[in-house]
Amino acid sequence: MSGFIPPDAPDGFSHHFIRVEGLRFHYVSGGRQDGIPLVLLAGFPESWFAWRHVMPYLADKYRIVAVDLPGQGDTDKPLSGYDTRTVATRLHRFVSALNLGSYFLAAHDVGAWVAFPYAMMFGEEIRALTLMDAGIPGVSLPDKLPSSSDKSWKTWHFSFHAVADLPEALLAGRERIYLEWFFREKTANPGCYGEAEITEYERLLKAPGGLRAGLEFYRALSLSATQNAELARERRLTMPVLGLSADQGAIPDVAATLRAFGDDIHSQQIVDCGHFQPEEQPEAVASALKRFFDQYRN
């Protein structure tokens, strides 16, 4: 399970690496090279691979860049800097190195955690933004999470991940069991996760630093929330924003959680879908992104 043995990129796409200020990023790109760039960010415990079925649907119109965030996938996993403002700053250095100009940005789960401060700080570059099924620190993620058993199954891992050292000790060698629970319980239909999918995400968690880095996003939640509150006092989301929800997801109405932070907020919901939208309903997600972003191509 060790080493860089990635799954094949979709037809018309390819794997790439670039080192930016000492940090090596992995990304998969393709699509229409003269099209407007579309940057895709995945969540935990995923990587660019979460978008693999969405990307071909968008390839005819956009230059697609699906990047592994610092600490995610096959991108480097630094020892510190997992507050979302730091991750967003590192991500922006990567985007700048690719000379993308103005671009669209779509982000899911932890990717949306990063995309929120990113859009606050670098919004002049973003034509339009889509945030997908995520409780964002200091925005829509409450300080206190529910403890009742009928609700806590959705959020118990936030507190577990934040504990120092214990999660690594308990999960080492049991990564597959852990992954299967998430993909089974947080999907409307877990059939999209077969042997190949679980094996790829297991590979990434078992890679050196993989589990530690994934947990560090949660251990930095309090700092990320404080940073977002500070940003929101000074700035707003100036670009059009789509809150893309799922009828069986974690956040019933993503757009509703964003309206206090921007003036051009749109809403759509994917049906027959749980939390992992890009893998559960890739065609519906691609259609929603196309419909929204196409309005802002000129």
N, C-alpha and C positions, 0 to 999 in steps of 0.2 A: 504493500500500500504506500510505500515511500517513493520519493522522487517526483519529477515532473513528467507525468504520463497523462496528458490531458485528453479528454474526449475530442473527437473530430469536431471542428467548427462546421456550421451549416454550409451547404453549397454556396459559393460566392463570398464566403467569409474566411478569415485566416487569423491565426494567433500572432501576437506581437508582444515585444517587450521594449520598454524604454526606461532609462535611468534618469531621474530628475532630482537634482540636488541630493544625490546619494541614495535615493529611494527608487528601487526598481519596480515599475508598474507592469502588470500583465493586462492585456486587453484583447478583445476580438473585434475586428472591424470588417466592413464590407458594405455592400449596397451600392447606391448610385454615387459615384465619386464627385460628380458636379452638383449633387443635391445638398440641401441644407443639413448640416450635421445634427444628429440626434444622439445625445449621451444617455446611456442607460445605467442605473445604479441598482444593485440587488441588495437583499437584506440578509439576516442571519437565519439559518446556518448555510446560506447559499453563496453564489458567485455569479459571474457572467452567465454561467450555464443555465440559470433560471430563465433567461431570456431567449434560449436557443430556438424555441418554437415560435416566438413572437417576431424575431428578427427577419425571417424570410418574407413575412407578410408586409414588411415595411421597406424592403430592399429596393423596390422600384421607384421610391420617391426620396429616400433619405440616405445620407452617408452616416452609417450607424457605427457608434463606438460603445461597446459594452465593456466596461472597465471593472476590474476587481479593486475595491477600495483598499487603502493601506490597512493591513491586518486581515484581509479577506482573500479567499481564493489563492491564486498563485502570485499575488503581489507581495512584496516584502512585508514583514510583520515587526515593526519597530517595538522597542521595549516600553515606550511611553507615547503619549500624545493621542489618546483615544477619545478625548472630549471632541464633540462634533465640530467645534470651531477650528480646532487644529487639523482635524481630518479634512474639513472643507478647504482650508488653506493649502494643504498638501495636494488635494485633488485639483485645485485651481492651477497649481504649478504644472501639473500633468496636462491639463486642458490647454494651458498657454503654450506648452512645448509642442503641441500638435498643430498650433496655429489654426484653430477652428473658426475664428471670427465669431459671428453671432450664431447661436445654436438653440435647439430645443433640449429640454432636460426632463427625463421621466425617472422616478425613483420609488422604490417599494421598501416598506419595513425600515430596517436600519439605514438603508439608502436614503429614505425620506427624512430620517433624523438628520443626516448630513446635508441633504438638499435644502432644508429650511434655512439654516444659517448661511449656506452657500449662496442662496438666492437673495438673502438680505445683504450680503457683502458684495456680491458680484452681479447683481441683477441687471446692470446695464448691458451685459452680454447675452442675456437669456431672452429669446423671443417669446417663449411660453413655457410653463412648468406644469408637470403633472405629478401629484403626490398620491401614493396608493396605500391604502389600508395600514396606517401606522399611527400609533399614539406618540406624538412628538414631544420630547422633554421640554417642560416649561410652557407648552402650548396646549396640547390635548392629552398629555399623560399626567394623571393626577399625582399629587405628592403621596397620597395614601392609596394603596391598591386593595381591592376587596379581599376579604378573608373567608366569605361564605363559600361552601364547596360548589354551589351551582354556578359561581362566577370565577372563583380563584383558579380553576383549571386553565383559564385563558392567560393568566398573568403571573402565576406562581414562580415562573422561571426568572422574573425580573429580580426578585429578592435572592433567589438561590444563586444566580450568576454573580451577584454583587458581593457575596461572601468571599473573603480571601482564601485561596488555596484549596478549600474543601471541595468545590465542584471538580477541579482537576483530579483530585485524589479519587473521587467516587466515579468519575466518568472514564478515566483512562482504561482502555481495553473494553469499554462498554459503549463506545461512541455510536455503534450501529443501533443498539437498543434505544438510545436517546433520540437519534434521528428518526427512527421509525415511529416513535410516540408522537413527535411533532407533526410529521407528515400524515399520520393516521388521524389524529385528533383534530387538527386545525384545517382540514380540508373538507369540502362538501362531499367529494368522492375521491378517496385516496388512490384510485386506480392509476392515476398519472405517475405514481412513484413505483417503478419496478426495480428489478435488480440493478440495472445500469445506473439509474438515478441515485439510489441509496449508496451504491459503491463509490460513485464519484464524490458525493458529499462526505462519505466516510474517509476517503482519501485525503480530502482537504482538512478535516478535523484532526486526523492523525499525523499530518505533516508537522515538522518541527515548528512550534509556536502557534499552530493553527487553533487549537482549543483555547489557549491563553488569550490570543488576540481577539477571538470572538467574544469572550467573556469581558474583556477590558472595555468594550463599548458600554456595557451595563454598569461596570464599576465606575465609569465616568459620568453616569446619568445625572447626578446632582449638579456637577460642574456644568454639564451641557445645558441643563435647565436654567441655571443662573445666567449663563451666557446668552441664551435665547431671550430671556426676559430683558436683559440689557439691550440687546439688538432691537427688540420690539419697541422699546421706549424711544429709540432714535430713528428707526427706519421702518419701511413698509415693503411688502411684496408689490413691486411696481408693475410687474408683468402679468398677463392673464394667467390664471392658475385653475387647473382642473383638479378637484378632489374626486378621485376614482375609488368608490367604495365597492364592497361585495355584500350580497344579501346574507351571507353566512360568515362574514369576516369579523375582524376584531373591533372596527370602528363603524357604527351604523351609518354615519353621514360625515365623511371626511371633510367635505366642503364646509359644513356648519362649524367645524372646529377652526377653520381658517379665516372666516369672514371678518374677524376682528383685526386681522393682520394685513389685509389687502382689499382693494376696491373693485377688482375684476375677477371674482371667484365663481367658478362654474362647478356643476355637480353632475355626476353620472354614477350609476350602479351596475355592476356585473351580476347577472343572476346565475343561480345554480353554482355558486362559487364560495369557497371559504377564503382563508387568509392568503394562500399562496397563489394569487391571481395569475401571474404570468405563466405558471406551469399548469394550473387547473383549467384555465379558459384562455389559451393564447390567442385564438382567433378573435374572440370578443375584446380582449385587451388591445390587440393591434388595431381593430376597427375603431375603438374609442380614441386611441391615440391619434390615428389618422384624421378622424373627424374633427378632433379638437385642434391639432397642430396645423391642419390644412388651412384653417382660417387666418393663420398668421405667417404664411409663406412669403408674402410680398412685403 
